[in-house]
């Protein structure tokens, strides 16, 4: 569980004035963070807060007596009605700073793609919650608490600035886009993972990043995940105004949204304009990376998540933009070329284009497995994770070779060894080698009974038993998987299907 309960945003304090990279804070989202933590716990305050964390102790002293406030109770209801933290963060961005907490912008854009009656109900719930958050802020003395913590915010912000500057994230993007800005402002949200864009001012870039945990007095930033989000949000800052300025040209290919509209909306991308933003963002971020397995895996992963025009755009960028920088000194000057290419694609029958992309993905996937086999001793577990997003069922032998090679370079004391063994069990299952898969899953559970994949291992064993006709054993294994993880949908579905089969026999 994440213990850090502050989220900091937008314009109230700038930490580092020198150089291009700044940290900004805002009381609005920190207020949400405190209410969020109180809403996550039904237990007493002494179990909510960490005894070894000075900041959390300060929060306890100031706010634990408000854990039954209506703002906390209503936040629980919001979560139960499907309004996750991401939506609430965006909602807070629409508010003026405390203590007034008045609506600053219309809420309509928060509910794109949601049926009108459902959107209206959720708006009413949010506004009711807002009134109670205002009351919470005033009665708890939140603003005074926030003002007293400025030194703490500086303490946690400076190490992150130095770390991100050392990672050289901004210069490659500036080089790619041919644009340099006066300053870049990071907005910390330690409670929430992911990135959000806030208001964009001329020559400034505002985005939100966050660590995953706080085990002592300072946060431990999850830097293996954070840099991609940071790159994407910086790229968004560059891309958005460029696309807006050329939107008339891009709108001519709007029919390209239809084949992928469902998968895009599930990712919070409601229309063709936003779809263009993110195709270009992924193209820019991936092009700026060094060539190699990681880059190719990221590209194919993006395509498999619905960004099917990415390969075409990247080909165009590499062939025409990067080799003609004297002609296209900025990426904005190259956008009309991309817009024309997308318009040309929109005139290709969708089935023909899908076949073209499928053939490209298949060929690239085959090359990636070959490359992974050749470099298996150099792979990290993050590489293994990315490989899992590829088509394993069509390449089971290559996957087995890569996973066994990875395990051969890691100790059994390393959790990644066992997580990879679990994936190896899946490969053997896909190959139809049920006895071998069963042995691998049982060995995983012997050494990792509380492991991250334990519920999945019991579910997989249940599938094996069911295929062998041992229905009673399969039923027990599905039930055991659900005792470990009651929300494991695969186990629920498998158990229900098995019960129907057993009733008929």
N, C-alpha and C positions, 0 to 999 in steps of 0.2 A: 504494500500500500504506500502511496506517496504521502509523505508526512508534510511536505512543504505546502503551506497554505496561503501563499501570497501570489498574486499575479499582478504584474506591473505593466503599465501601458502609457503611451502617448503624451508627450508635452509637459508634464508637470516638473520634471527634473532632467537635465542632461548631465550625464556622468563625466564623459571624456570630451573635452573641447578641442583637443589637438588631434590632427589627422582626420581621416575620413570616417572612422567607425565610432559611433556613439551608442550609449545605452540610454533608453528613455523609460520613464515610469509614469504610471497614472493610478490614482486611488480607486477608480471605478472597478477595475477588474480584480484588484486585491480585495475589495469589499465582497465581490462575488465569491472569491476564493475562500474567505472566512465563513461565509454562509454555507458554501458548498461542503466544507469539511464538517461543519456542525450537522448538516443534513445527512451525511454519510454514516452517522453513528447513532445507534439507539442507546448505547451504554452511557455510563456516567462519565463526567468530564475527565476524571483521573485516568481513564482508559483511552481517551481521545488523543491526548497530547503526550509527546515524548518527554521523558524526564530529563534527558541529557541534551536538550536543545533549548538554548536560551531564548531564541525567537519564539518558539512554540510555547514556552512557558509564559512569555509576555502576552501571547494571544490568549492563553488560558486565563491569566489574571484579569484580562480585560473583557473577554467575551463568553466564557463558559456558562455564566448565569443566564445567557440569552439563547441557550441551545433549544429551548422550547418556544422561541419567538415564532409568530405566524410566518415570517419570511422563511424560516427554516422548514417549517411544516409544508408550506406551499411549494418549496423547491423540491421536496421529496415527491409531491404530486406531479410536478412538471416532468420529472425524470420518469415516473411511471407512465406518463402520457406520451412518451417517446421524444421529449425535448431534451436532447443530450447537452453536455457541457459546451460543445462547439457552438450550437445554436445560441446558447445563453451568453457566450462570450460575444458573439456578433450582436446580440441584443444590447449588451452593455456598451458596445461601441456606438450605439444610437442614442446614448444618454449624455447629457451634460454632466460635468463633474459633481460629486457630492459637495454639500449636503442636499442640494435641490433635486438632483436626479430626475430632471424633466426630460421628456422625449425631445430629441434633437432632430431626428430624421424620420421619414415615414418607415413603417415596418414592413411594407409590402414585399420588398426585395428579400426579406428573410424567409419567405414562404413560397418561393418560386417552385412550381411543380406540385404543390400540395392542393388538393381539392378545396374549392372556395369555402364550403361549409366548415371543413376541418380547420382551414386557415383562420377563419373568423373566431372559432372556439379557442384556438391556441393564442391568438392575439389577446383575447379577453383574459385568459389565464395569466399571460405575461404581464399585462397592465395591472391586474390585481396584485400579482407578486411584486411588481415595481413599487406600488404604494407601500407594501409592507417592508421592502428593502429600505425605502426612504425612512420609515419609522425606526427600523433597526439601526440605521446609520446615526440618526439623531439621538436616540435613547442610549446607545452604547458608547457614544463619544468617539466614533470611528475616526473622524478627521484628526482629532488630537493624537490618537494612537499613530496614525499614518505619518503625521508631521514629525513625531518623535523618532521615527525609524530611518531617517534619511542616511545616517552614517552606516547603518546595516546594509542598505541598498547599495551604497558605494562599495562596501566590503565584498559583496557577492558579485558585483558587476565588473570590477577591474580585471580579475583573473580571466573572465570569459572574453573580454575584449582582447587581451594579450594572446589568448589561445587561438581565437578566430583570425587575428591578424597574422599569426605564425602559420596558419593553414592556407594562407594566400587564396582566399575564396573570391575576393572582389576583382583583383587585376585581370584574371583571365576573362571574366565576363565583360569588363570594360573594353578589353582588347577585341573581343568577339563583336560587341555591339558598336564599337567605334565611338563610344560616348563615355565621358567622365563626369561625375556629379560632385557637388561641393561637399556633401556629407551623406552618410548612411546611418540611419538610426535603428538599432535593434530594440524591440519591445519585449521584455522578459515576461513569460507566463509560466513560472515553474510548476504550477498546478496542472497545466494542460499541455499535452503534446500536440504537435502539429503547427501549422503556420496560418496566420490570418493577415490580410492586408487592412490597414487602417486608412485614414485620410492621407492623400498624397499631396504634398506641397511641392512647389517648383524646386528642383535641384535637391530634393530630399527623398529618402526612401524609408518608409516605416513598415516594419514587419514584426511578427511575434515568433519567438522560439522558446524552447523550454527544456529543462532537464527532467529526469524521471524519478528521482528520489532525493532524500535528504537524510543521510545516516548520522551526521553529526551536526555541527553548528553551521556548516555551509553546504550548498547544493553540490552534487556530483553531476556535472553535465554529461548527458549521454551523447558524446561527441561522435560515436560511430553512426548515429542516426541524424544528429542535428545538422551536419554540413549539407546533406542533400536538400533538406527543407530550406536552409538559408539560401543556398544557390537558387532554388526554385523561386523563392519569394523575391530575391533581388532581380531575377530574370523577369518575373511578373511586372515589377516596377518599370523595367525598361520596355517590355513588350506592349503593355496595355495602351499607352498613349500612341505608340506607333501604329498598332492595328486600328485604333479608333480613327486616326487620321487617314487611313486607307480603307475604311470600312466599305465604302461604295464598291470598290474592286473585289473585296473578299465576299461581300454579300451575294455576288453572282454565282458562287458555288454552294449556296446554302442547302441545296438538296442533298449534299453529302452528309448532312446531319441525320437524315432519316434512317439509314441502315444501322446507326449506332446510338440513336437517341436514348434508347432504354438504358443501356449500360452507362452512358454518360450521365444521365440524370441520377442514377444510383450513386454516382461519385460526386454529386453536387454540382454538375455542369449542366445548366438548364437549356442552353441554346447554342446556335452555331458560332456566335461571336466568342463566347467563353470557350467553346471547343477549339476555335482557332488560337486563342490565347495559349491554351495548354499544350496544343501540338507544337507551337513555336517555342514555348518554354522548355519542353522536354528536348526539342531539337537543339536549342542553344546550350542547355546544360550538358547534354550528352556529347555534342560536338566539341565543347570546351574540354572534355576529359581526354586523358591519354588513351590511345588505342590499347585494347587488351580485353581479356575475358570479362572483367567487371563491366566495362562499357557496353559490350555486346549483350551481356545478360540484362542490363538495365533497359536497353533498347527493345529487346524482344519481350521483356516483361511489360513495358509500356504498351506495345502492340497487342499483347494478349489481354490487356485491360481495356481494349477498345480503341486505342489511338492508332487506327489502321492506316492513316495517311502519313504517319511519322517517317517511315522508311523513304517514301517519295520525297518528302521535304528535306530530309537529311542528305539524300543523294544530290538534290539540287543545290543545297548549301555547300557541300564539299566540292562539287564539280564547278559551280559557277560563281559562288560568293567568295569562298576562301582563296581561290586562285586568281581572283580579279579585284583585289582590294583597292587597287589604284582607280578602278572604275566605280566601285561601291565602297566609299570610305566609311559609310555607316550602314548598319543593318537596315535602317529605315529606308534607305535608297534601294535596297534589294527587295523589299516587300512586294512591290508591284509584280515582280517576276514570280514570286511564290503564289500570289493571288491568281495570276494567269494560269499557272500550272494546275492549281486546284480547280479552276474553272474547266480546264481541259479534262481533268479526271472526272468531273461531274457529268461529262457527256459520254463516258464509257458505261455500258450496261453494268449494273451493280454486280451481277453474277460473274461477269468476265473479270471485273476488278477484284472481287473476292478471291477468285481462282488465282489471279496473279499474286495477290498478297499471301495466300496460303502456300503457294509454291515457294515464295521467297522465305517465309517463316520456316517451312520445313527444311529447306536447304541450310539456312542459318543455324537452326537448331542442331542439325546433324554436325555441322562444323564446330559448334560450341561443345558438344559432347566429345568430339575428337580432341579438341584443344584441352578440355578438362582432363581427359585421360592422359594426355602427354605431359600435363603440368600438375598432376594430382598431388604431388608432394608439396607443392607450393600453395595449395588452396587454403583459405581461411574458412571458418564455419559460416561466415556471411556469404562466401562464394557458394558453399554447399546449399545454403538456404535459397539463394537465387537459382541454383540449378534445379531445385525442387519445383520451381514455377514453370519449368520447361515440361515438355511431353516425356514423362518417364515411361509410360506404358509402351511407347513405340521404340524406346531405346533401353530396355531393361538390362541388357548385358553391359552396355557402357556405363549405366548408372551403378550397377553392382561393382564394376571394376573401380570406378572413382570413389565410391563410398568405402570399399575395403582398403583402398590405398590411403585414404584420409585417416581411417581408424588405425592403420599401421603406423602412422606418424604421431599418434596421440596416446597418452596414458589412459588406463581405465579409471584413473582418478579424475579425469577431465569430463565434465558433464557433456561436452560436445561429442565425446566418443560414443556415449550411450544414446544421445539424440540422433546421431548418424546411424547407429545400429538399428534404431527404430525405423528409420527410413529405409534401411536395407531390408528389413522385414517386409515392408510394403512392396519393395521391388520383387522379392521372391513370391509374394502373393500375386502380384500382377503377372508373373511368369507362370503361375499355376502350380508352383512348387509348394504345396500347402504344408507338407511335413517340415520342410526347411523353414518356412515362414513361422510356423508354430513354435519351432525350437528357438528361433531368434527372439520372438516376442516374449516367450517364457523366460529366456535369459535376461532380457531387458528388465522384466518385472522382478526377477530375483535380485538384481543389483540396484534397481531403481524403483522400489515399491511405492515411493512417494514422488516419482519423477514427473516432469512436465507432461510426458506422453503416456502416463499410466492409464488414464481412462481410455485413451485411444487404443492402447495395446490390448486391453480387455475387450473392447469392441471388435477389434480385428480378430482376436482369438475366437470370439463368438461367431463371426462370419465363417471362420475356418470350420468350426464344429458344425455349423448349420450346413455348410456344403458337404460335409462328411455324413450328414444325416443324424447327427447327435443333437437333437432338438432340445432336450432337457438341459444338457450342458451349455448349449448356446444361450438358452434363456437365462441361466444363472450368470453367465459371463456378461450379457447385455445389462442385466440388473446391477451387477457389480460395477460396471462402467458408469452407470447412472448414479450409483451411490457416491462415487468419487466426484463426478461432474454431472449434476442433475440437468444441466443445460446442453449436454452433448446431443445435438439434434440427430446425428447419424445413428447413435445408439437407440434413441427413442423410436426412430423410424424402423430400424431393424427389428426391435422388440415387437412393435405393433404388427409388422408384416409377419413375423414368426408366429405370433399368437393367432393370427387369422389362419395361417397354414395348419397349426396344431388343432384348431377348432374343427377344420374340415376333415381331418384324418380320424 
